[in-house]
Amino acid sequence: MISGWGIAGGRLLTLRCGFQSRTFLASHISKPTRIHANPTLVMMFHDRRHQPAPHLTLETQAMSDQLSPKNDLLLSVYRMAFEEMSWRRNASYRTIIIGFGYFGLLIAVIAMNKTMALPVRACIAGVMVMGSAFGAAYLASNYGKYCAAIGRMVAIEDYLGAFAPDFLGAAGALMPADRKQVPHIPLVKNTICVCSVAAFFIGGLVTAAAVLLI
Protein backbone atom coordinates (compact mmCIF):
# COMPACT_ATOMS: atom_id res chain seq x y z
CA MET A 1 0.00 0.00 0.00
CA ILE A 2 1.17 3.52 -0.76
CA SER A 3 0.66 6.10 1.97
CA GLY A 4 1.51 9.79 2.15
CA TRP A 5 0.90 13.15 3.73
CA GLY A 6 -0.30 16.40 2.12
CA ILE A 7 1.11 19.64 3.55
CA ALA A 8 -0.78 22.87 3.03
CA GLY A 9 2.15 25.28 3.60
CA GLY A 10 4.60 23.69 1.20
CA ARG A 11 1.83 22.40 -1.10
CA LEU A 12 3.68 19.11 -1.46
CA LEU A 13 2.41 15.56 -1.53
CA THR A 14 4.90 12.80 -0.64
CA LEU A 15 4.04 9.22 -1.50
CA ARG A 16 6.02 6.38 0.04
CA CYS A 17 6.09 2.81 -1.26
CA GLY A 18 8.47 0.60 0.67
CA PHE A 19 11.82 2.42 0.65
CA GLN A 20 10.96 4.62 -2.33
CA SER A 21 9.45 8.11 -1.96
CA ARG A 22 8.07 10.52 -4.53
CA THR A 23 7.07 14.19 -4.00
CA PHE A 24 4.34 15.81 -6.08
CA LEU A 25 2.78 19.26 -6.20
CA ALA A 26 -0.57 19.14 -4.44
CA SER A 27 -2.23 22.51 -4.75
CA HIS A 28 -5.66 21.12 -3.98
CA ILE A 29 -4.75 20.03 -0.42
CA SER A 30 -5.80 22.51 2.22
CA LYS A 31 -4.91 20.55 5.35
CA PRO A 32 -2.83 17.51 6.37
CA THR A 33 -4.59 14.56 4.75
CA ARG A 34 -3.92 10.85 4.95
CA ILE A 35 -3.98 9.26 1.51
CA HIS A 36 -4.49 5.59 0.70
CA ALA A 37 -3.68 4.33 -2.78
CA ASN A 38 -5.22 1.46 -4.64
CA PRO A 39 -2.94 -1.66 -4.64
CA THR A 40 -3.52 -1.92 -8.40
CA LEU A 41 -1.76 1.44 -8.89
CA VAL A 42 1.14 0.14 -6.87
CA MET A 43 1.59 -2.84 -9.23
CA MET A 44 1.28 -0.62 -12.32
CA PHE A 45 3.92 1.76 -10.94
CA HIS A 46 6.25 -1.14 -10.14
CA ASP A 47 5.85 -2.73 -13.59
CA ARG A 48 6.46 0.57 -15.40
CA ARG A 49 9.73 1.19 -13.50
CA HIS A 50 11.14 -2.17 -14.53
CA GLN A 51 10.21 -2.00 -18.21
CA PRO A 52 13.22 -1.71 -20.60
CA ALA A 53 13.67 1.51 -22.50
CA PRO A 54 11.83 1.28 -25.85
CA HIS A 55 14.75 2.71 -27.85
CA LEU A 56 17.18 -0.05 -26.81
CA THR A 57 16.72 -2.48 -29.68
CA LEU A 58 18.60 -5.74 -30.08
CA GLU A 59 20.83 -4.19 -32.74
CA THR A 60 21.72 -1.27 -30.49
CA GLN A 61 22.44 -3.59 -27.60
CA ALA A 62 24.68 -5.80 -29.77
CA MET A 63 26.63 -2.77 -31.02
CA SER A 64 27.05 -1.55 -27.46
CA ASP A 65 28.37 -4.95 -26.39
CA GLN A 66 30.92 -4.88 -29.22
CA LEU A 67 32.14 -1.36 -28.48
CA SER A 68 32.41 -1.79 -24.74
CA PRO A 69 35.64 -3.91 -24.73
CA LYS A 70 37.22 -1.55 -27.29
CA ASN A 71 36.36 1.53 -25.26
CA ASP A 72 37.70 -0.12 -22.11
CA LEU A 73 40.96 -0.90 -23.92
CA LEU A 74 41.28 2.65 -25.24
CA LEU A 75 40.66 4.05 -21.76
CA SER A 76 43.27 1.74 -20.23
CA VAL A 77 45.88 2.58 -22.88
CA TYR A 78 45.16 6.30 -22.56
CA ARG A 79 45.53 6.14 -18.78
CA MET A 80 48.82 4.22 -19.04
CA ALA A 81 50.16 6.68 -21.62
CA PHE A 82 49.20 9.63 -19.43
CA GLU A 83 50.87 8.08 -16.38
CA GLU A 84 54.03 7.32 -18.37
CA MET A 85 54.11 10.83 -19.79
CA SER A 86 53.72 12.35 -16.31
CA TRP A 87 56.33 10.04 -14.81
CA ARG A 88 58.94 10.76 -17.47
CA ARG A 89 58.41 14.51 -17.26
CA ASN A 90 58.76 14.48 -13.47
CA ALA A 91 61.80 12.18 -13.71
CA SER A 92 63.55 14.71 -15.95
CA TYR A 93 62.79 17.51 -13.51
CA ARG A 94 64.13 15.49 -10.59
CA THR A 95 67.27 14.52 -12.48
CA ILE A 96 68.14 18.11 -13.31
CA ILE A 97 67.31 19.56 -9.87
CA ILE A 98 69.03 16.83 -7.87
CA GLY A 99 71.99 16.87 -10.27
CA PHE A 100 72.64 20.58 -9.81
CA GLY A 101 72.27 20.21 -6.06
CA TYR A 102 74.88 17.45 -6.13
CA PHE A 103 77.22 19.60 -8.23
CA GLY A 104 77.07 22.43 -5.72
CA LEU A 105 77.50 20.12 -2.74
CA LEU A 106 80.54 18.45 -4.28
CA ILE A 107 82.19 21.80 -5.00
CA ALA A 108 81.57 22.88 -1.40
CA VAL A 109 83.09 19.66 -0.02
CA ILE A 110 86.17 19.92 -2.24
CA ALA A 111 86.63 23.60 -1.33
CA MET A 112 86.67 22.77 2.38
CA ASN A 113 89.14 19.89 1.93
CA LYS A 114 92.35 21.55 0.79
CA THR A 115 94.51 18.50 1.57
CA MET A 116 92.91 16.14 -0.95
CA ALA A 117 95.54 14.62 -3.25
CA LEU A 118 95.53 15.54 -6.93
CA PRO A 119 95.02 11.93 -8.18
CA VAL A 120 91.89 11.68 -6.03
CA ARG A 121 90.65 14.96 -7.44
CA ALA A 122 91.33 13.71 -10.96
CA CYS A 123 89.33 10.54 -10.32
CA ILE A 124 86.41 12.54 -8.96
CA ALA A 125 86.58 14.88 -11.95
CA GLY A 126 86.58 11.93 -14.36
CA VAL A 127 83.54 10.41 -12.64
CA MET A 128 81.79 13.77 -12.87
CA VAL A 129 82.42 14.00 -16.61
CA MET A 130 81.10 10.48 -17.23
CA GLY A 131 78.12 11.06 -14.95
CA SER A 132 77.27 14.29 -16.72
CA ALA A 133 77.46 12.65 -20.14
CA PHE A 134 75.30 9.74 -18.96
CA GLY A 135 72.77 12.10 -17.36
CA ALA A 136 72.50 14.21 -20.52
CA ALA A 137 72.01 11.07 -22.64
CA TYR A 138 69.33 9.86 -20.23
CA LEU A 139 67.50 13.18 -20.47
CA ALA A 140 67.60 13.08 -24.28
CA SER A 141 66.34 9.48 -24.36
CA ASN A 142 63.66 10.25 -21.81
CA TYR A 143 62.42 13.11 -23.97
CA GLY A 144 61.94 10.74 -26.91
CA LYS A 145 59.92 8.29 -24.80
CA TYR A 146 57.97 11.19 -23.34
CA CYS A 147 56.96 12.26 -26.85
CA ALA A 148 56.03 8.66 -27.73
CA ALA A 149 53.64 8.54 -24.76
CA ILE A 150 52.04 11.81 -25.84
CA GLY A 151 51.76 10.37 -29.36
CA ARG A 152 49.65 7.47 -28.09
CA MET A 153 47.41 9.90 -26.24
CA VAL A 154 47.00 12.10 -29.32
CA ALA A 155 46.18 9.08 -31.49
CA ILE A 156 43.36 8.05 -29.15
CA GLU A 157 42.08 11.62 -28.94
CA ASP A 158 42.09 11.90 -32.72
CA TYR A 159 40.26 8.56 -33.06
CA LEU A 160 37.54 9.75 -30.69
CA GLY A 161 37.17 13.02 -32.59
CA ALA A 162 38.44 15.32 -29.85
CA PHE A 163 39.98 17.62 -32.50
CA ALA A 164 36.71 18.02 -34.42
CA PRO A 165 35.48 21.65 -34.46
CA ASP A 166 32.00 20.57 -33.34
CA PHE A 167 33.05 18.08 -30.65
CA LEU A 168 31.73 20.35 -27.86
CA GLY A 169 29.07 21.96 -30.00
CA ALA A 170 29.26 25.72 -29.83
CA ALA A 171 32.31 25.49 -27.53
CA GLY A 172 34.38 24.04 -30.37
CA ALA A 173 37.03 21.31 -30.25
CA LEU A 174 38.03 19.59 -27.05
CA MET A 175 41.75 19.63 -27.91
CA PRO A 176 43.66 22.34 -29.81
CA ALA A 177 44.82 21.42 -33.29
CA ASP A 178 48.50 22.19 -32.57
CA ARG A 179 48.53 19.40 -29.98
CA LYS A 180 48.92 16.94 -32.85
CA GLN A 181 52.38 18.36 -33.57
CA VAL A 182 53.71 17.98 -30.01
CA PRO A 183 54.81 14.31 -30.34
CA HIS A 184 56.74 15.13 -33.53
CA ILE A 185 58.84 18.02 -32.17
CA PRO A 186 62.51 16.93 -32.08
CA LEU A 187 64.66 17.67 -29.09
CA VAL A 188 66.78 20.26 -30.92
CA LYS A 189 63.66 22.30 -31.70
CA ASN A 190 62.30 22.21 -28.16
CA THR A 191 64.13 25.16 -26.64
CA ILE A 192 63.37 24.42 -22.98
CA CYS A 193 64.31 20.74 -23.15
CA VAL A 194 67.48 21.15 -25.18
CA CYS A 195 68.65 23.95 -22.89
CA SER A 196 67.98 21.76 -19.86
CA VAL A 197 70.04 18.89 -21.29
CA ALA A 198 72.88 21.24 -22.28
CA ALA A 199 72.85 22.96 -18.88
CA PHE A 200 73.05 19.62 -17.07
CA PHE A 201 76.02 18.48 -19.15
CA ILE A 202 77.85 21.83 -18.91
CA GLY A 203 77.19 21.96 -15.17
CA GLY A 204 78.88 18.59 -14.78
CA LEU A 205 81.89 19.71 -16.79
CA VAL A 206 82.21 22.91 -14.75
CA THR A 207 82.03 20.89 -11.55
CA ALA A 208 84.76 18.54 -12.80
CA ALA A 209 86.98 21.49 -13.66
CA ALA A 210 86.32 23.02 -10.25
CA VAL A 211 87.31 19.80 -8.52
CA LEU A 212 90.70 19.93 -10.26
CA LEU A 213 91.36 23.64 -9.84
CA ILE A 214 90.17 24.38 -6.33
Secondary structure, DSSP 8 states (H G I E B T S, - for coil): --EEEEETTTTEEEEEETTEEEEEE-TT--S-EEEE--HHHHHHHHHHHTS--TT--HHHHHHHHHHHHHHHHHHHHHHHHHHHHHHHHHHHHHHHHHHHHHHHHHHHHHHH-TT--HHHHHHHHHHHHHHHHHHHHHHHHHHHHHHHHHHHHHHHHHHTTTTSTTTTGGG--SS-GGGGGGGG--GGG-HHHHHHHHHHHHHHHHHHHHHHH-
